[in-house]
Amino acid sequence: MVFSTRPVREKGYPILLVTHDDNGDWQFLCDTTTDVKDGLVLHLAHIVDAYPDVHELADLPRGWIAERESEGRPWRRSRRPADWKT
């Protein structure tokens, strides 16, 4: 199971931020909402089926994030900042 948002699942918004948290959780986010009511728990297959390009992030280490400016743009990987709030 992974975390995502209603805009990603229900409206097809592009995934622009992926986090692989220290505890092993994954988040696939559109970067348009931080409202708790928009959060969803989904099976990873739902994300990969709808957004096959996230497969290239399968090796993203724990504690890292991947960001991109828009759909189709390259992912930029980096360690999650120390002040990151998940």
N, C-alpha and C positions, 0 to 999 in steps of 0.2 A: 504494500500500500504506500501511496505517496500523497503529498499535499499539493493542492492546486487551488484555482479560483473558479467561480461561476463564469466570469467572462471567458476564460480559456475553454472550459468544458461546454458551456451552453451557447456561446456566441462566436467561438472560433478565433478569439483574440490571439495574436502571436505570443509565443513564449519568448520573453526577452531576458529572463533571469532564472538561473537554475542554481540551487544550493544543495550541497551534500554536507549535511550537518555533522558535527562531531559525533553524535550518537548514531549516525548511519541513516537518519531520515533524509528523504529527498523532497525538494520543493520545486515546482514548475510554475513560474509566475509570469503574469503579463505586465507587471509593473504599473497597473492602472488603479489598483485598489489595495487598501490595507485594512478594510473593514472586516471584522471577524465573521459577520454574517455572509460574506462572499466566499469564505473558505470552504473547501471540499476535501474529502479523503477519497481517493480513487485508486483503482488498480493500475499499476504501471503500464499494463498492456493498453489501457485506454489512451494514455498519453503517447506511447510509442506508435500506436496505430494512427492517431490523428496528426502527430508531429514526428515523422520518422527521422528528421534531422537531429533530434535530441539523442539518438543512438550514439552519435559520435562523442557524447559526454559520459559514456558508460564507465570510463576509467577515471573520472573526476575524483580525486582523493577526498576523503573525509576532511571537513574543515575548509573546503574550497568552494568558490562560486564561479559561474560562467555567465557572462553578460554579453549582449549584443545590442546594437543600435536599432535594428529592425529585422524583420523576418528576411532570411536569405543572406544576411550579413554574417561575417565570421564571428565565432565565439571568442571572447577574451577571457582567459582563465586567470584566476588569482586566488591567493589565500584570502579567506574571509577576514575582513578587518576585525581587530580586537573588540571594537565597540559595536559590532554587528548585533542586531536584535532579531531573533527568529520567531 
